[in-house]
Amino acid sequence: MVRVEGNGATGSLIQVRGLDKTYRRGSEDIDVLQGLNLDVDKGDFVAFMGPSGSGKTTLLNLLGGLDVPTRGTISVAGDEITHMSRGKLTDWRARHVGLIFQMYNLIPVLTAFQNVELPLLLTKLSRAERRKHVETALSVVGLDDRMGHFPRQLSGGQEQRVAIARAIVADPTFLLCDEPTGDLDRKSADDVMDLIKRLVQEYGKTVLMVTHDPLVARQANTTLHLDKGVLVEAGGRQGVVAGGAS
């Protein structure tokens, strides 16, 4: 269950409390996120929608430990990440976060296998163990017959599936998807969304996704709208009032 009131059960996988993010532009402070509260349980699939500049990607970056909030706290599986050192946060992110972007960010000179293996190179897994993990991840996304192919030899949809395999190869706690279908045609987008839903339904993955596409958002279990730095549940119920614009 997803809650934006901030009074959710303590057992939530992800807990966000009083989250603010302000950027400095010249002499002006830009408030991007204001007083956000959010609880996400294990196995939830959440879509974030909202106008450009509403703070959707900023929120994902904060949840993934890629940025730090101005105020507030984020806890994941009991780890409070907002005050971790940079080194500890890097280690935490490698264990717990799988990232999927609109642009696949594959390395052109590496094969599909080598691209997927990249997150494992910093682990203590043996070469044989890494190979088993990579083969399993590519099998899950339906590309076990494309392991030796380079990105230029794959379609856009296949490249995104390689990127998803890379995101899941280390078995992260949750996945963050930033416009995962934004660069795909409708058929490829549908295939990618079917795969993401399968990761939730069959493998119990927790997924938080930013999208502009209502058809994509409809695939999630919960849709939250972000506007002027405030989260609003689908149906219009504003979950966070303090510090936020109405």
N, C-alpha and C positions, 0 to 999 in steps of 0.2 A: 504494500500500500504506500502511496505517495501522499505526504501531508505538507502543506505550506503554512500552517498556523504556527509551527514552532513548538508545539506541545506534544510531539509524538513520543512513542515509547522509546525507552532508552536502548532498546535492542535493535534499532534501525542500523542498517549497514552504513549509510551516509547520513551525517547530521550536520546541518549548517545553521549557525546561530548568529544573528545580527550582522550579516555580512555586508560590508561597505567596500566599494572600490572607487577611489578618486584619482584622476590623473591631473597633473599640472601642465597646463599649456600656456607658456609665457607667464603672465601674472594672474591667469584665471584658473580656478579649480573646476574640473569637469567631473561631476558626480555620475558615474556609470551604473553602479549598483548601490542600492540604498536599503539597508536594514533587512536583507533577505533571510528568511528562515525556511528550512526545507528538511524533510525526512524522506529517505528512500530506502526501502527494504530490499533484501537480497532477492534477485530474480525479477525486479521491476524493470519495465521498459518505458522510459520517459522521453517524450519529445518536447523540445522547447521551441516555441515560435515567437515571432515578434518582428517589428520593423527593423530595417538596417540601423545599426547604431544603438539598439536597445540594450546591448550588453550580453547577448547570448554567448558569443565566443569568449568574452571575458569570463563569464561564469564557468564555462567548460575549462578554460585555462587555470582558473583558481581551483576547481575540483581536482584537476590532474596534477596540481603542484607545479605548474609551469609559470605561475605568477603568484604573488602574495597579496592578501587583502590589506586595505587600509585599516579596517577594523573588523572584528568578528572572528569566529572560529569555524574550522572545518574538521570534522572527525570522520575517519573511515575505519570500520572494523575495530573501533576502540583506539586507534592512533590519532592523536590530535596533531595535524600536519602543519598548522599555520605558524608554529614557532620552531619548526625543525631547522637545523642548520642546512646549508645548501648541499653538503655532501650526503647527509643523512636523507634529505629529501630526494636526491637523485637515486639512492639505493631503494628507498620506499617506492618511488615511481616505477622503477624497473621491475619490482615484484608485483605491484598491485594494479598498474594502469596499462590498458591497451588503447592505443590512439589510432583513429581512422579519420583521414582527411578527405576533402573534396578532390584535391590533386593527390595522386597516389603516393608521391614522394619515393618512388622506387629508384634505385641506382641503376642507370642504363647499362653499365658494363658488367653487372652481376646477373646471374641467372635467377629464375624464380626461387630456386632452392637457396641460393646464397643470400638473396634479399630477405627471405623468411628467417634464415639462420642468424641474421645480424644481432637481434636482441639477446641471443644465447651466448654470444662470444664473450660476454663479460661475466658469465656464470662459471661455476666450477664443474659443469657437466662435461663428461668425456665426449670425444668426437662421435663415438657410436651412439651415445645418449642424445646428443644434439641431432644427429641424423634421424633417430626415431621420432623425436619431437617434431621436426620439420616435416617428415613424411606424413605424420598423423595430421598436422595442421593443414597441409595441402590436400590431403584426402577429404577432410571435413568440408573444405570449400570446393571440392570437385575438380581439383587441378593436379592430381597425382600423376597424370600423364603429361604434364607441362613443366616438370621440375627443371629440365635442362634448357628451357626457352628463356630468351632475353625479353625484357619489356617491349622492345620494338616488334617482337614476333607475336605479341598478344593483343587482343582487342581491349578497348577501354574497360569493359565489364570484367574481363579476365585480370587485367592489371589491378582493379579494385579488389578482386577476390584474393589476389596475392597479398595485397596490403592488409586485408582482413586476416589472412593466415599469419602474417607477421605480427599482427596485433594480438592474436590468441596463442601464439606458439609457446609463450612462457606461462600460460594458464593464469592470466591476471584476475584480480578480484572483480574489476568492472571495466567496461569499455566506454570510451568517449568518442562520439562520432560527430564530426563537424561537416555538415552538408555532404554526407557520404554518397549521395546520388546526384549531386549538383552538376557533374560533368558528364553525365550518362544519358543516353537515349532512354525512352520509356521502358522498352523491353529489358535492357540491361539494368535499369533502376529497379524494376520489379524483381529481377533475379537476385540482385544484391539485397533487397529488403526481405525477400523470402529467406535468404541465408541468415541475415541478422535475426529474424524472428525464430529461426531454428536454433540459433545459439542460445536464445532466451528459453525456448520451450523444451528443447532436448538436453541442453547442457547447463541450464540454470544460470546463465550469465546475466549480470545486471548491466543494462545499457542506458546511457544518457546521450541523447542525440539532438543536435541543432539542425533545423531544416526550415526552408521557406515554402516547401511544397506541401499543401494540405493533403494530397494523396499519400505522401510518405508519412506525414504525421499521423494519419489515420491508422497506420500499421502498429503504432505504439499502444500500450495499455493505458497510458495517461498522457494528456497533452497539457502543458503549462504555457501560458502566454507571458512574455516579458515585455513591459512597456514602461519607459521612463524609469528604468531601474527597479521596477516592482514586479513580482510574480503574481499572476492572476490565474486561477484555475479555469479550465474550460468551463464555459457556462457563466463566467463573469464574476465568480466569488473571489474577492481580493483577500489573499491570505496574509499579506504583510501590510500593515498600515504605518507603524511607527517609522518615521524617517523617510517615508516614501511618498511620491506624488500620487495623487488620486487619478 
